[in-house]
Amino acid sequence: MPDRAPHATSTTERGSFCMACCTCGWRGPARRARSQARTDAERHLADVDAGSDPGRPLE
């Protein structure tokens, strides 16, 4: 949708865990592997592009 804000993902570290975050408020689960957190972010962006993103942050 053209009126939606673009999604921008990043990863953050807390202790020995890494999690993916998005500017829309979505958060992925805490992961020990940075690569898995990046994969979570990529899947979130793919879901948004496909229109299947629920629009709610994961807790």
Secondary structure, DSSP 8 states (H G I E B T S, - for coil): -TTS----EEEEEETTEEEEEETTS-B---BS-HHHHHHHHHHHHHHHHHT---SS---
